[in-house]
Amino acid sequence: MKNRNELNFAEDLVLLCTNAGVGNEDAQKAVRALCRYFGGQMIYVSSRKDNGVSANAIRGVLLDAVNETIADLILKKLMTVSGGLQIYIPLERRAFRKIIALEIFERYGKGVSMNDLARGYNISFTLAYRLWREGQHEKNAKTIPYLPFLELPQ
């Protein structure tokens, strides 16, 4: 079962990055890289020292995913919002479950074996198969577009 706080954190972090002037695709790459590397643990985010140990660790992970300019923008925004705090970084496979399910569905359709997919995402074969089924359902389901005011009382 998905913890709503983990999903909210990932979404909030992507929105935070896009508000800093980063494109949506780069923001998702950066947040996924943070979740992949630091996932499942608490990290300290410095508020002042952008060349400290924790800031350098975060910057290094961001640099692996995006270019230097974008990594610095994201780090500064993260330090502004969460500086001086320890924050929990969720596991990538939990925070980006739907995206990973769609990726597994597409890659399996292109001939990548389920064992290789499970190994690549660091998950069990059973979970990889479940995610493939979720991706298949998500890809083939006919969803209605979001209408913002449907939940308001009439």
C-alpha positions in Angstrom: 0.0 0.0 0.0 1.3 3.4 -0.9 2.0 5.9 1.8 0.4 9.2 0.7 3.1 11.2 2.5 5.8 9.7 0.3 3.9 10.5 -2.9 3.2 14.0 -1.6 6.9 14.6 -0.9 8.0 13.6 -4.3 5.3 15.7 -6.0 6.1 18.7 -3.8 9.8 18.3 -4.6 9.1 18.2 -8.3 6.9 21.3 -8.0 9.5 23.0 -5.9 12.1 22.4 -8.6 9.8 23.6 -11.4 9.1 26.8 -9.4 12.9 27.3 -9.3 12.9 27.6 -13.1 13.7 24.0 -13.9 11.8 22.1 -16.6 9.4 19.3 -15.6 11.5 16.5 -17.1 14.7 17.6 -15.5 12.9 18.1 -12.2 11.6 14.5 -12.3 15.0 13.2 -13.2 16.6 15.0 -10.3 14.0 14.0 -7.7 14.1 10.4 -8.9 17.9 10.4 -8.6 17.5 11.7 -5.0 15.0 9.0 -4.2 17.1 6.4 -5.8 20.3 7.3 -3.9 18.9 8.5 -0.5 15.6 6.6 -0.5 14.4 5.3 2.8 16.5 7.5 5.0 16.7 10.9 6.6 19.1 13.5 5.2 20.1 16.8 6.7 19.8 19.8 4.5 22.0 22.7 5.4 20.5 26.2 5.4 23.8 28.1 4.9 26.7 26.0 3.8 26.3 25.2 0.2 29.7 23.6 0.2 29.2 21.5 3.3 29.2 17.7 3.5 25.5 17.2 3.1 25.1 19.9 0.4 28.0 18.3 -1.6 26.4 14.8 -1.3 23.1 16.2 -2.6 24.8 18.1 -5.3 26.7 15.0 -6.4 23.5 13.0 -6.8 21.9 15.9 -8.7 24.9 16.2 -11.0 24.5 12.6 -12.0 21.0 13.3 -13.2 21.0 16.8 -14.6 23.6 19.5 -15.6 25.4 21.7 -13.1 23.3 24.8 -13.5 20.1 22.9 -12.8 21.6 21.0 -9.9 22.7 24.3 -8.3 19.2 25.8 -8.8 17.5 22.8 -7.2 20.0 22.7 -4.3 19.5 26.4 -3.5 15.7 26.0 -3.6 15.9 22.9 -1.4 18.2 24.7 1.1 15.8 27.7 1.1 12.7 25.6 1.8 14.1 22.7 4.0 17.4 24.2 5.2 18.4 23.3 8.7 16.0 20.3 8.8 16.3 16.6 8.4 14.0 15.3 5.7 12.9 11.8 4.9 13.5 10.8 1.3 11.1 8.1 0.1 12.2 5.1 -1.9 12.0 5.7 -5.7 9.9 2.6 -6.2 7.3 3.8 -3.8 7.2 7.5 -4.7 7.2 6.9 -8.5 5.3 3.7 -8.6 3.0 4.6 -11.5 5.8 6.0 -13.6 8.0 2.9 -13.0 5.0 0.6 -13.8 4.6 2.4 -17.2 8.4 2.1 -17.8 8.4 -1.6 -17.0 5.4 -2.2 -19.3 7.0 -0.4 -22.2 10.5 -1.9 -21.7 9.0 -5.5 -21.4 7.1 -4.9 -24.6 10.5 -4.1 -26.3 12.0 -7.4 -25.3 13.7 -6.8 -22.0 13.2 -9.8 -19.7 11.3 -9.5 -16.5 14.4 -10.7 -14.6 16.5 -7.9 -16.0 13.8 -5.3 -15.2 13.6 -6.6 -11.6 17.4 -6.4 -11.3 17.5 -2.9 -12.9 14.9 -1.4 -10.5 16.2 -3.4 -7.5 12.9 -5.1 -6.9 11.7 -8.7 -6.8 10.5 -10.6 -9.8 7.0 -10.7 -8.3 6.9 -6.9 -7.8 8.2 -6.4 -11.3 5.4 -8.5 -12.7 2.8 -6.7 -10.5 4.1 -3.4 -11.8 4.0 -4.7 -15.3 0.3 -5.5 -14.8 -0.3 -2.0 -13.3 1.4 -0.4 -16.2 -0.6 -2.5 -18.7 -3.8 -1.4 -16.9 -2.8 2.2 -16.8 -1.7 2.3 -20.5 -4.9 0.6 -21.7 -7.5 2.1 -19.3 -9.7 4.7 -20.8 -9.5 7.5 -18.2 -11.7 10.6 -18.2 -9.9 13.9 -18.0 -9.8 15.7 -14.6 -12.6 18.1 -14.1 -11.6 20.4 -11.2 -15.0 21.2 -9.7 -16.8 17.8 -9.7 -16.1 17.3 -6.0 -17.8 20.5 -4.8 -21.3 20.1 -3.3 -24.1 21.1 -5.7 
